[in-house]
């Protein structure tokens, strides 16, 4: 006995809706994960800036100057990344 076309279409629609709901759950991260992501972006930018400054200071022999400059560049870059990410999360 062949299946009813209405039942077939209903089954297809149900599978599409269930797949869509699975993807929607993945796009809504937990608040702890969001906070960890934002804090990691800030800390990573500051660390990378400081390391670059340290390498330049060691290379050129200008002990504290490049560390200080690149530390503040890293802070600005980290804050910019956090603001950009927060704006993307609000969309």
Residue frames as a rotation matrix with the C-alpha (Angstrom) as fourth column:
UNK 1
0.587 0.810 0.000 0.00
0.810 -0.587 0.000 0.00
0.000 0.000 -1.000 0.00
UNK 2
-0.209 -0.710 0.673 1.60
0.657 -0.611 -0.441 3.34
0.724 0.350 0.594 -1.06
UNK 3
-0.546 -0.074 -0.834 2.11
0.761 -0.459 -0.458 6.14
-0.349 -0.885 0.308 1.44
UNK 4
0.630 0.776 0.025 -0.19
0.757 -0.606 -0.246 9.09
-0.176 0.174 -0.969 1.49
UNK 5
0.015 -0.667 0.745 1.49
0.682 -0.538 -0.495 12.14
0.731 0.515 0.447 -0.13
UNK 6
0.597 0.260 0.759 0.36
-0.292 -0.811 0.507 14.31
0.747 -0.524 -0.408 2.77
UNK 7
0.965 -0.262 0.024 2.11
0.090 0.414 0.906 12.06
-0.247 -0.872 0.423 5.31
UNK 8
0.315 -0.891 0.326 5.27
0.944 0.259 -0.203 12.09
0.096 0.372 0.923 3.22
UNK 9
0.080 -0.241 0.967 5.29
0.274 -0.927 -0.254 15.89
0.958 0.286 -0.008 3.07
UNK 10
0.851 0.267 0.453 4.64
-0.346 -0.365 0.864 16.10
0.396 -0.892 -0.218 6.81
UNK 11
0.784 -0.615 -0.083 7.59
0.544 0.618 0.567 13.82
-0.297 -0.490 0.819 7.56
UNK 12
0.033 -0.784 0.620 9.86
0.869 -0.284 -0.405 15.90
0.494 0.552 0.672 5.35
UNK 13
0.315 0.158 0.936 8.71
-0.111 -0.973 0.202 19.11
0.943 -0.167 -0.289 7.05
UNK 14
0.993 0.067 0.092 9.25
-0.101 0.139 0.985 17.60
0.053 -0.988 0.145 10.52
UNK 15
0.463 -0.886 -0.006 12.82
0.871 0.454 0.187 16.59
-0.163 -0.092 0.982 9.70
UNK 16
-0.055 -0.461 0.886 13.58
0.571 -0.742 -0.351 20.06
0.819 0.486 0.304 8.33
UNK 17
0.605 0.348 0.716 12.19
-0.328 -0.711 0.622 21.71
0.725 -0.612 -0.316 11.46
UNK 18
0.958 -0.270 -0.094 14.12
0.215 0.464 0.860 19.39
-0.189 -0.844 0.502 13.78
UNK 19
0.145 -0.944 0.295 17.38
0.976 0.087 -0.200 20.05
0.164 0.317 0.934 11.88
UNK 20
0.085 -0.054 0.995 16.72
0.202 -0.977 -0.071 23.78
0.976 0.207 -0.072 12.02
UNK 21
0.892 0.296 0.342 16.19
-0.264 -0.271 0.925 23.64
0.366 -0.916 -0.164 15.79
UNK 22
0.674 -0.717 -0.177 19.48
0.709 0.562 0.425 21.79
-0.206 -0.412 0.888 16.26
UNK 23
-0.159 -0.758 0.633 21.35
0.830 -0.450 -0.330 24.52
0.535 0.473 0.700 14.40
UNK 24
0.387 0.363 0.848 19.58
-0.081 -0.902 0.423 27.27
0.919 -0.232 -0.320 16.35
UNK 25
0.988 -0.022 -0.155 20.71
0.156 0.197 0.968 25.76
0.009 -0.980 0.198 19.65
UNK 26
0.242 -0.970 0.028 24.35
0.966 0.244 0.084 25.85
-0.088 0.007 0.996 18.53
UNK 27
-0.144 -0.320 0.937 24.19
0.569 -0.801 -0.186 29.54
0.810 0.506 0.297 17.60
UNK 28
0.603 0.388 0.697 23.20
-0.333 -0.672 0.662 30.61
0.725 -0.631 -0.276 21.12
UNK 29
-0.244 -0.805 -0.541 26.31
0.249 0.487 -0.837 30.14
0.937 -0.339 0.082 23.31
UNK 30
0.450 0.363 -0.816 26.24
0.849 0.108 0.517 30.09
0.275 -0.926 -0.260 27.09
UNK 31
0.936 -0.062 0.345 27.04
-0.128 -0.977 0.170 33.29
0.327 -0.204 -0.923 28.99
UNK 32
0.630 -0.757 0.176 30.12
-0.085 0.158 0.984 31.69
-0.772 -0.634 0.035 30.57
UNK 33
0.169 -0.543 0.823 31.47
0.883 0.454 0.118 30.75
-0.437 0.707 0.556 27.15
UNK 34
0.648 0.139 0.749 30.85
0.550 -0.765 -0.333 34.26
0.527 0.628 -0.572 25.88
UNK 35
0.936 -0.315 0.156 32.63
-0.337 -0.681 0.650 35.83
-0.098 -0.661 -0.744 28.85
UNK 36
0.395 -0.824 0.406 35.56
0.281 0.529 0.801 33.42
-0.875 -0.202 0.440 28.44
UNK 37
0.312 -0.236 0.920 35.83
0.950 0.064 -0.306 34.27
0.013 0.970 0.244 24.74
UNK 38
0.819 0.057 0.571 35.86
0.159 -0.979 -0.131 38.03
0.551 0.198 -0.811 25.37
UNK 39
0.821 -0.544 0.173 38.38
-0.383 -0.299 0.874 37.82
-0.423 -0.784 -0.454 28.21
UNK 40
0.332 -0.710 0.621 40.63
0.592 0.669 0.448 35.53
-0.734 0.219 0.643 26.18
UNK 41
0.522 -0.105 0.847 40.63
0.769 -0.372 -0.520 37.96
0.369 0.922 -0.114 23.27
UNK 42
0.904 -0.158 0.396 41.68
-0.264 -0.937 0.228 40.81
0.335 -0.310 -0.890 25.54
UNK 43
0.644 -0.683 0.345 44.41
-0.263 0.225 0.938 38.87
-0.719 -0.694 -0.035 27.36
UNK 44
0.396 -0.493 0.775 45.79
0.783 0.622 -0.004 37.38
-0.480 0.608 0.632 24.14
UNK 45
0.701 -0.113 0.705 46.12
0.459 -0.685 -0.566 40.77
0.546 0.720 -0.428 22.46
UNK 46
0.832 -0.412 0.371 47.94
-0.553 -0.671 0.494 42.24
0.045 -0.616 -0.786 25.46
UNK 47
0.534 -0.648 0.543 50.25
0.029 0.656 0.754 39.21
-0.845 -0.387 0.369 25.72
UNK 48
0.472 -0.347 0.810 51.11
0.875 0.296 -0.383 39.24
-0.107 0.890 0.444 22.01
UNK 49
0.809 -0.147 0.569 51.82
0.060 -0.942 -0.330 42.97
0.584 0.302 -0.753 22.10
UNK 50
0.759 -0.529 0.379 54.06
-0.569 -0.258 0.781 42.62
-0.315 -0.808 -0.497 25.13
UNK 51
0.463 -0.593 0.659 55.98
0.412 0.802 0.432 39.69
-0.784 0.071 0.616 23.61
UNK 52
0.592 -0.236 0.771 56.55
0.739 -0.221 -0.636 41.62
0.321 0.946 0.043 20.38
UNK 53
0.835 -0.267 0.481 57.81
-0.351 -0.932 0.093 44.57
0.423 -0.246 -0.872 22.42
UNK 54
0.668 -0.602 0.438 60.14
-0.283 0.339 0.897 42.31
-0.689 -0.723 0.056 24.38
UNK 55
0.461 -0.485 0.743 61.59
0.782 0.618 -0.081 40.83
-0.420 0.618 0.664 21.18
UNK 56
0.664 -0.197 0.721 62.15
0.408 -0.713 -0.570 44.29
0.626 0.673 -0.393 19.68
UNK 57
0.843 -0.357 0.402 63.78
-0.535 -0.623 0.570 45.53
0.047 -0.696 -0.716 22.90
UNK 58
0.554 -0.655 0.514 66.11
0.100 0.665 0.740 42.55
-0.827 -0.358 0.434 23.00
UNK 59
0.487 -0.331 0.808 66.99
0.871 0.252 -0.422 43.01
-0.064 0.909 0.411 19.33
UNK 60
0.437 -0.231 0.870 67.63
0.372 -0.834 -0.408 46.76
0.819 0.501 -0.278 19.40
UNK 61
-0.413 -0.680 -0.606 68.82
0.812 0.027 -0.583 47.13
0.413 -0.733 0.541 23.01
UNK 62
-0.629 0.305 0.715 66.20
-0.353 -0.932 0.086 49.69
0.693 -0.198 0.693 24.05
UNK 63
-0.967 0.040 -0.251 65.10
0.195 0.751 -0.630 47.91
0.163 -0.659 -0.735 27.20
UNK 64
-0.601 0.792 -0.105 61.74
0.395 0.180 -0.901 49.28
-0.695 -0.583 -0.421 28.40
UNK 65
-0.620 0.360 -0.698 60.51
-0.521 -0.853 0.023 51.37
-0.587 0.377 0.716 25.47
UNK 66
-0.655 0.381 -0.653 59.21
-0.560 0.336 0.758 48.84
0.507 0.862 -0.007 22.97
UNK 67
-0.771 0.413 -0.485 57.67
0.587 0.756 -0.290 46.74
0.247 -0.509 -0.825 25.75
UNK 68
-0.576 0.560 -0.596 55.71
0.249 -0.574 -0.780 49.76
-0.779 -0.597 0.192 26.95
UNK 69
-0.599 0.333 -0.728 54.69
-0.739 -0.580 0.343 50.86
-0.308 0.743 0.594 23.47
UNK 70
-0.641 0.329 -0.694 53.54
-0.354 0.676 0.647 47.44
0.681 0.660 -0.317 22.33
UNK 71
-0.828 0.420 -0.372 51.84
0.545 0.447 -0.709 46.74
-0.131 -0.790 -0.599 25.67
UNK 72
-0.438 0.684 -0.583 49.59
-0.149 -0.695 -0.703 49.74
-0.887 -0.221 0.406 25.11
UNK 73
-0.550 0.234 -0.802 49.11
-0.829 -0.031 0.559 48.82
0.106 0.972 0.211 21.44
UNK 74
-0.839 0.216 -0.499 48.00
0.175 0.976 0.129 45.37
0.515 0.021 -0.857 22.63
UNK 75
-0.690 0.618 -0.378 45.59
0.402 -0.109 -0.909 46.90
-0.603 -0.779 -0.173 25.14
UNK 76
-0.374 0.545 -0.750 44.02
-0.673 -0.716 -0.185 49.08
-0.638 0.435 0.635 22.44
UNK 77
-0.627 0.107 -0.771 43.82
-0.630 0.512 0.584 46.15
0.457 0.853 -0.253 20.01
UNK 78
-0.894 0.283 -0.347 42.28
0.408 0.835 -0.369 43.91
0.185 -0.472 -0.862 22.69
UNK 79
-0.526 0.733 -0.432 39.63
0.092 -0.456 -0.885 46.46
-0.846 -0.505 0.173 23.65
UNK 80
-0.401 0.352 -0.846 38.83
-0.879 -0.408 0.247 47.00
-0.258 0.842 0.473 19.97
UNK 81
-0.788 0.073 -0.612 38.43
-0.232 0.885 0.405 43.24
0.571 0.461 -0.680 19.45
UNK 82
-0.813 0.509 -0.281 36.18
0.517 0.410 -0.752 42.92
-0.268 -0.757 -0.597 22.50
UNK 83
-0.385 0.692 -0.611 33.96
-0.360 -0.722 -0.591 45.79
-0.850 -0.008 0.527 21.34
UNK 84
-0.497 0.160 -0.853 33.75
-0.855 0.080 0.513 44.33
0.150 0.984 0.097 17.81
UNK 85
-0.874 0.147 -0.464 32.85
0.138 0.989 0.053 40.88
0.466 -0.018 -0.884 19.16
UNK 86
-0.696 0.646 -0.313 30.23
0.360 -0.062 -0.931 42.31
-0.621 -0.761 -0.189 21.51
UNK 87
-0.341 0.571 -0.747 28.61
-0.736 -0.656 -0.165 44.20
-0.585 0.494 0.644 18.64
UNK 88
-0.625 0.071 -0.778 28.54
-0.602 0.590 0.537 41.02
0.497 0.804 -0.326 16.54
UNK 89
-0.910 0.288 -0.299 26.88
0.402 0.789 -0.465 39.13
0.102 -0.543 -0.833 19.40
UNK 90
-0.566 0.728 -0.386 24.12
-0.094 -0.523 -0.847 41.72
-0.819 -0.443 0.365 19.66
UNK 91
-0.533 0.343 -0.773 23.12
-0.846 -0.240 0.476 41.20
-0.022 0.908 0.418 16.01
